[in-house]
Amino acid sequence: MPIFDLIAVTVFMGSGLFFLARSRFSAAEFMQTALILCFCAVHILDVLALGQPSAFFEWKRYGLVAEALIPLTTSLVPLWLFHTKKLKWPTGPQALVILFSFVFIPLVWFNPTYTFVFNPDVVDEQVLFVSSRGFWFYLGIVFYLVYGIYHLEQGLLKLNRQEFWQAKYAILGLGVVIAIMAFYYSQSVIHRSLDLSLMPLRAGAMLGGSCLLFYSRAWRGDVRKIMFSRTVAFRSLVFLSVGLYLMGMAVFGDGFQFLQGTDGRMWSHILIVGGLFLFAIILMAESVRRRIKVFLHKHFYRNKYEYRTQWMEFTQRLNSAVNERELYVSIVEFFCETFGLRGGVIFQKNNEGRFEYRYDFGGGIGSVPYELPPGDAAILCLRQKNWVLDVEAS
């Protein structure tokens, strides 16, 4: 087995087993690990098949059995994703999707390999042709992979800002592996063939995804001015970035014409996926999103905030406070929730002009001094800028 594939599969498999053991073998973590192990088994068997040309289709039969488990493992994504209560069997369409995933296993088990894929010169050509039965088989796999990606996205959108900050890289790490698997098998639907030369791309996705999983779970926890929508403005910048990215890909694509053989095609795929991967990380970074929105607020809006709803909620919280401490709690927690901050602290100015500590919330702000003098660097910075102070960047 090539060393790169061995490292990628070992790290990806190790990440799943490590977090399973750390969770004391919880049902939700077991389902996630089953998905990881299924992807690893598919890749290992494909590599072994290519490594032994005389027994290629014997190994590929075991590979088809592993591929038949992909629909089952991806159909369980909604059950374990962000699930905090006792797992329950789903009802309605979700239950039907899970039940239908069991059809793939006997379909592969009771039919010979050549009824799905064929090519006597597969080792030399690195291409497997897909039969009519194989077309429907792989079409179902692509459907279930897209189904898994959809629920990963839905789960991410349901998180609040603090949870989003904690879970985004873990979801992105697993999502990029599923997306690459969907891209790999989509060839069978479009071209009626599987390009085995793209297998290193799949291994690279596993290695990159496992690194993101480890990082996320280990370190993040588990006059009339034209007024336009801020959401539209932000998305416009996103679309502009996508346009620039595609233009860059066109320039690189022209350069790849000078590369010979399949290497040029392989490197072009790696560059495209790597660029999309990096682009997704940048867009999901809260600091980047916040800087874009602050730029739009400062340069395009006459009224900096649409504050009516927030103001009503803020006054209700203040009115519900029964003592001075609850008043400080309401103020700090409301600001953190509204502006997506991981933590905050409130100081009150006394008669001597010094700022006394009253309350902090959320953590992540380091040690809090009990008192700030009028000449403190943070106070002077706030007075000079008259704008938001980013403590992490200061």
C-alpha positions as CSV (number, residue, x, y, z in Angstrom):
1,M,0.0,0.0,0.0
2,P,1.4,3.5,-0.9
3,I,2.7,5.3,2.1
4,F,0.5,8.4,1.6
5,D,-2.7,6.2,1.5
6,L,-1.5,4.3,4.6
7,I,-0.9,7.5,6.6
8,A,-4.2,9.0,5.5
9,V,-6.3,6.0,6.4
10,T,-4.5,5.4,9.7
11,V,-4.9,9.0,10.8
12,F,-8.6,9.1,9.7
13,M,-9.4,5.8,11.3
14,G,-7.5,6.7,14.5
15,S,-9.5,9.9,14.8
16,G,-12.7,8.0,14.8
17,L,-11.6,5.3,17.3
18,F,-9.9,7.9,19.6
19,F,-13.1,10.0,19.9
20,L,-15.2,6.8,20.3
21,A,-13.1,5.7,23.2
22,R,-13.0,9.2,24.8
23,S,-16.8,9.3,24.7
24,R,-17.0,5.9,26.5
25,F,-18.5,4.2,23.5
26,S,-21.7,6.3,23.3
27,A,-24.2,5.4,20.6
28,A,-24.0,8.7,18.8
29,E,-20.2,8.6,18.6
30,F,-20.4,4.9,17.5
31,M,-22.5,5.9,14.5
32,Q,-20.0,8.6,13.5
33,T,-17.1,6.2,13.9
34,A,-18.9,3.7,11.8
35,L,-19.1,6.2,9.0
36,I,-15.4,6.9,9.2
37,L,-14.5,3.2,9.3
38,C,-16.7,2.5,6.3
39,F,-14.9,5.2,4.2
40,C,-11.5,3.8,5.4
41,A,-12.5,0.2,4.4
42,V,-13.6,1.4,0.9
43,H,-10.3,3.1,0.3
44,I,-8.1,0.3,1.7
45,L,-9.9,-2.3,-0.4
46,D,-9.6,-0.2,-3.6
47,V,-5.9,0.3,-3.0
48,L,-5.3,-3.4,-2.3
49,A,-7.2,-4.3,-5.5
50,L,-5.0,-2.0,-7.6
51,G,-1.9,-3.4,-5.9
52,Q,-2.8,-7.0,-6.9
53,P,-3.8,-7.0,-10.6
54,S,-4.4,-10.7,-10.8
55,A,-6.9,-10.6,-8.0
56,F,-8.4,-7.2,-8.7
57,F,-12.0,-8.2,-9.0
58,E,-11.8,-10.5,-6.0
59,W,-10.7,-7.5,-3.9
60,K,-13.3,-5.3,-5.7
61,R,-16.1,-7.6,-4.6
62,Y,-15.1,-6.9,-1.0
63,G,-14.9,-3.2,-1.9
64,L,-18.5,-3.3,-3.3
65,V,-19.7,-4.7,0.1
66,A,-18.0,-1.9,1.9
67,E,-19.5,0.6,-0.6
68,A,-22.9,-0.9,0.1
69,L,-22.5,0.1,3.7
70,I,-22.1,3.8,2.8
71,P,-25.9,4.5,2.4
72,L,-26.6,2.9,5.9
73,T,-23.8,4.9,7.7
74,T,-24.7,8.2,6.0
75,S,-28.4,7.8,6.6
76,L,-27.7,7.7,10.3
77,V,-26.1,11.2,10.3
78,P,-29.3,13.0,11.4
79,L,-29.5,10.6,14.4
80,W,-26.1,11.4,15.9
81,L,-25.5,15.0,14.7
82,F,-25.6,17.3,17.7
83,H,-27.8,14.9,19.6
84,T,-27.9,15.5,23.3
85,K,-30.8,13.3,24.4
86,K,-31.4,9.6,24.3
87,L,-31.4,8.3,20.7
88,K,-34.8,7.4,19.3
89,W,-35.8,5.7,16.1
90,P,-36.9,8.3,13.6
91,T,-40.3,8.3,12.0
92,G,-41.7,9.4,8.6
93,P,-39.4,10.0,5.6
94,Q,-36.2,9.8,7.7
95,A,-37.1,6.2,8.8
96,L,-37.9,5.3,5.1
97,V,-34.5,6.6,4.1
98,I,-32.8,4.4,6.7
99,L,-34.8,1.3,5.8
100,F,-34.1,1.7,2.1
101,S,-30.3,1.9,2.8
102,F,-30.4,-1.9,3.8
103,V,-31.3,-2.8,0.1
104,F,-27.8,-2.1,-1.1
105,I,-26.2,-4.9,1.0
106,P,-28.1,-7.9,-0.5
107,L,-27.9,-6.3,-3.9
108,V,-24.2,-6.6,-3.9
109,W,-24.0,-9.9,-1.9
110,F,-26.2,-11.9,-4.3
111,N,-24.9,-10.5,-7.6
112,P,-21.4,-11.0,-9.2
113,T,-18.9,-8.2,-9.4
114,Y,-19.0,-8.0,-13.2
115,T,-22.7,-7.0,-13.1
116,F,-21.6,-3.7,-11.5
117,V,-18.2,-2.8,-12.9
118,F,-15.9,-4.2,-15.6
119,N,-12.7,-3.6,-17.5
120,P,-10.1,-6.3,-18.1
121,D,-7.3,-3.6,-18.4
122,V,-8.4,-1.7,-15.3
123,V,-4.9,-1.7,-13.7
124,D,-3.3,-0.2,-16.8
125,E,-6.1,2.2,-17.7
126,Q,-7.0,3.2,-14.1
127,V,-10.7,3.2,-15.2
128,L,-13.6,1.0,-14.2
129,F,-16.6,1.0,-16.5
130,V,-20.0,0.9,-14.8
131,S,-22.9,-1.3,-16.0
132,S,-26.6,-0.4,-15.9
133,R,-27.0,-2.1,-12.5
134,G,-23.8,-0.4,-11.3
135,F,-25.2,2.9,-12.5
136,W,-28.3,2.6,-10.2
137,F,-26.1,1.3,-7.4
138,Y,-23.7,4.3,-7.5
139,L,-26.6,6.7,-8.1
140,G,-28.0,5.6,-4.8
141,I,-24.7,6.0,-3.1
142,V,-24.4,9.6,-4.4
143,F,-27.9,10.3,-3.1
144,Y,-27.0,9.1,0.4
145,L,-23.8,11.1,0.4
146,V,-25.6,14.2,-0.6
147,Y,-28.2,13.4,2.1
148,G,-25.4,13.3,4.7
149,I,-23.9,16.6,3.5
150,Y,-27.4,18.2,3.7
151,H,-27.9,17.2,7.3
152,L,-24.4,18.4,8.2
153,E,-25.2,21.8,6.8
154,Q,-28.6,21.9,8.5
155,G,-27.1,21.0,11.8
156,L,-24.5,23.7,11.5
157,L,-27.1,26.3,10.6
158,K,-29.1,25.5,13.8
159,L,-26.2,26.3,16.1
160,N,-25.8,29.6,17.9
161,R,-22.7,31.6,17.5
162,Q,-20.8,30.0,20.4
163,E,-21.7,26.5,19.3
164,F,-20.9,27.4,15.7
165,W,-17.4,28.5,16.7
166,Q,-16.8,25.3,18.5
167,A,-18.1,22.8,15.9
168,K,-17.4,24.4,12.5
169,Y,-14.1,22.7,11.9
170,A,-15.3,19.3,13.0
171,I,-18.3,19.5,10.7
172,L,-16.1,20.9,7.9
173,G,-13.6,18.1,8.4
174,L,-16.2,15.3,8.1
175,G,-18.1,17.2,5.4
176,V,-15.2,17.6,3.1
177,V,-14.6,13.8,3.2
178,I,-18.2,13.1,2.3
179,A,-18.2,15.7,-0.4
180,I,-15.1,14.2,-2.0
181,M,-16.6,10.8,-1.9
182,A,-19.7,12.2,-3.6
183,F,-17.5,13.8,-6.2
184,Y,-15.6,10.5,-6.8
185,Y,-18.8,8.4,-7.3
186,S,-20.6,11.1,-9.3
187,Q,-18.3,10.0,-12.2
188,S,-20.3,6.8,-12.5
189,V,-23.5,8.8,-13.0
190,I,-22.1,11.3,-15.5
191,H,-19.5,9.2,-17.4
192,R,-20.6,5.7,-16.6
193,S,-17.1,5.0,-15.3
194,L,-14.9,5.5,-12.2
195,D,-11.5,7.2,-12.5
196,L,-9.3,5.3,-10.1
197,S,-6.5,7.9,-10.6
198,L,-8.5,10.2,-8.3
199,M,-8.0,7.9,-5.3
200,P,-5.1,10.0,-3.9
201,L,-7.6,12.9,-3.8
202,R,-9.8,10.9,-1.6
203,A,-6.9,10.0,0.7
204,G,-5.9,13.7,0.9
205,A,-9.5,14.6,2.0
206,M,-9.3,11.9,4.7
207,L,-6.0,13.3,6.0
208,G,-7.2,16.9,5.9
209,G,-10.5,16.0,7.5
210,S,-9.0,14.1,10.3
211,C,-6.6,17.0,11.1
212,L,-9.6,19.4,11.4
213,L,-11.5,16.8,13.5
214,F,-8.5,16.6,15.9
215,Y,-8.1,20.3,16.1
216,S,-11.8,21.1,16.7
217,R,-12.4,18.4,19.2
218,A,-9.2,18.8,21.1
219,W,-8.9,22.6,21.3
220,R,-12.5,23.9,20.8
221,G,-14.4,21.3,22.9
222,D,-15.9,19.2,22.0
223,V,-28.9,62.9,1.6
224,R,-30.2,59.8,0.2
225,K,-27.8,57.1,0.5
226,I,-28.6,53.8,-1.0
227,M,-29.5,51.5,1.9
228,F,-29.2,47.9,1.0
229,S,-29.6,44.6,2.9
230,R,-26.6,43.7,5.0
231,T,-27.2,40.0,4.2
232,V,-27.2,40.8,0.5
233,A,-24.0,42.9,0.9
234,F,-22.2,40.1,2.7
235,R,-23.3,37.5,0.2
236,S,-22.3,39.8,-2.6
237,L,-18.8,39.8,-1.2
238,V,-18.9,36.0,-1.0
239,F,-20.0,35.8,-4.6
240,L,-17.3,38.2,-5.7
241,S,-14.8,36.0,-3.9
242,V,-16.1,33.0,-5.7
243,G,-15.9,34.8,-9.0
244,L,-12.3,35.7,-8.3
245,Y,-11.6,32.1,-7.3
246,L,-13.1,30.8,-10.6
247,M,-11.1,33.3,-12.6
248,G,-7.9,32.1,-10.8
249,M,-8.9,28.5,-11.6
250,A,-9.3,29.5,-15.3
251,V,-5.7,30.9,-15.3
252,F,-4.3,27.8,-13.7
253,G,-6.3,25.6,-16.0
254,D,-4.7,27.2,-19.0
255,G,-1.3,26.4,-17.4
256,F,-2.2,22.8,-16.8
257,Q,-2.6,22.2,-20.5
258,F,1.2,22.1,-20.7
259,L,1.3,19.1,-18.3
260,Q,1.3,15.7,-19.9
261,G,-0.8,12.6,-19.1
262,T,-3.0,12.1,-16.1
263,D,-0.8,14.0,-13.7
264,G,-2.0,17.4,-15.0
265,R,-5.6,16.3,-14.5
266,M,-4.8,15.0,-11.1
267,W,-3.1,18.2,-10.0
268,S,-5.9,20.3,-11.4
269,H,-8.4,18.4,-9.3
270,I,-6.2,18.7,-6.2
271,L,-5.9,22.4,-6.7
272,I,-9.6,23.0,-7.2
273,V,-10.6,21.0,-4.2
274,G,-7.8,22.5,-2.1
275,G,-8.9,26.0,-3.1
276,L,-12.5,25.3,-2.2
277,F,-11.4,23.8,1.1
278,L,-9.4,26.8,2.0
279,F,-12.1,29.2,0.8
280,A,-14.7,27.4,3.1
281,I,-12.4,27.7,6.1
282,I,-11.9,31.4,5.5
283,L,-15.6,32.1,5.1
284,M,-16.4,30.1,8.2
285,A,-13.9,32.1,10.3
286,E,-15.9,34.3,12.6
287,S,-13.2,37.0,12.7
288,V,-13.2,37.3,8.9
289,R,-17.0,37.4,8.8
290,R,-17.1,40.0,11.6
291,R,-14.5,42.2,9.9
292,I,-16.4,42.2,6.6
293,K,-19.6,43.1,8.4
294,V,-17.9,45.9,10.4
295,F,-16.5,47.3,7.1
296,L,-20.0,47.3,5.6
297,H,-21.4,49.0,8.7
298,K,-18.8,51.8,8.8
299,H,-18.8,52.6,5.1
300,F,-22.2,51.9,3.7
301,Y,-24.8,52.4,6.4
302,R,-26.2,55.7,7.7
303,N,-27.9,53.9,10.6
304,K,-25.3,51.5,12.0
305,Y,-27.8,49.1,13.7
306,E,-31.4,48.0,13.2
307,Y,-31.9,48.1,16.9
308,R,-35.7,48.0,17.5
309,T,-36.0,44.3,18.3
310,Q,-32.8,44.1,20.3
311,W,-33.7,47.3,22.2
312,M,-37.1,45.9,23.2
313,E,-35.5,42.6,24.4
314,F,-32.8,44.5,26.2
315,T,-35.2,46.7,28.1
316,Q,-37.2,43.6,29.1
317,R,-34.2,41.9,30.5
318,L,-33.2,45.0,32.5
319,N,-36.8,45.3,33.9
320,S,-36.7,41.6,35.0
321,A,-33.5,42.1,37.1
322,V,-34.3,42.1,40.8
323,N,-30.9,43.2,42.1
324,E,-27.7,44.9,41.0
325,R,-25.9,41.7,40.2
326,E,-28.7,40.5,37.9
327,L,-28.6,43.8,36.2
328,Y,-25.0,43.4,35.3
329,V,-25.6,39.8,34.2
330,S,-28.4,40.9,31.9
331,I,-26.3,43.6,30.3
332,V,-23.2,41.5,29.6
333,E,-25.0,38.3,28.5
334,F,-27.3,40.3,26.1
335,F,-24.3,41.9,24.4
336,C,-22.5,38.6,24.0
337,E,-25.6,36.9,22.5
338,T,-26.4,39.8,20.2
339,F,-22.9,40.3,18.8
340,G,-21.8,36.7,18.8
341,L,-19.1,37.1,21.5
342,R,-17.5,34.2,23.4
343,G,-17.1,36.3,26.5
344,G,-17.5,39.7,28.0
345,V,-16.8,41.8,31.1
346,I,-18.4,44.9,32.5
347,F,-16.7,47.8,34.4
348,Q,-18.5,50.7,36.1
349,K,-16.9,54.1,36.4
350,N,-16.7,55.4,40.0
351,N,-16.6,58.9,41.4
352,E,-12.8,58.9,41.2
353,G,-12.8,58.2,37.4
354,R,-11.6,54.6,37.8
355,F,-13.4,51.6,36.3
356,E,-14.4,48.9,38.8
357,Y,-15.0,45.3,37.8
358,R,-18.6,44.1,38.1
359,Y,-19.2,40.9,36.2
360,D,-17.7,38.7,33.4
361,F,-19.4,36.1,31.2
362,G,-18.4,33.2,29.0
363,G,-14.8,32.9,29.7
364,G,-12.1,33.1,27.1
365,I,-11.0,36.6,28.1
366,G,-8.2,35.7,30.4
367,S,-7.6,37.1,33.9
368,V,-9.9,40.1,34.6
369,P,-8.4,43.0,36.7
370,Y,-10.5,44.2,39.5
371,E,-10.0,47.8,38.5
372,L,-8.9,49.8,35.5
373,P,-7.2,53.3,35.9
374,P,-8.4,56.2,33.6
375,G,-5.1,55.9,31.7
376,D,-5.4,52.2,30.9
377,A,-4.5,51.2,27.3
378,A,-7.9,49.7,26.7
379,I,-9.8,52.8,27.9
380,L,-7.6,55.1,25.8
381,C,-8.0,52.9,22.8
382,L,-11.8,53.0,23.1
383,R,-11.8,56.8,23.5
384,Q,-9.6,57.3,20.5
385,K,-11.2,54.9,18.1
386,N,-14.8,55.4,19.2
387,W,-15.5,51.9,17.8
388,V,-15.4,48.3,18.7
389,L,-12.3,47.0,20.4
390,D,-11.1,43.5,19.4
391,V,-9.2,42.3,22.5
392,E,-7.7,39.3,20.6
393,A,-6.3,41.6,17.9
394,S,-5.1,44.3,20.2
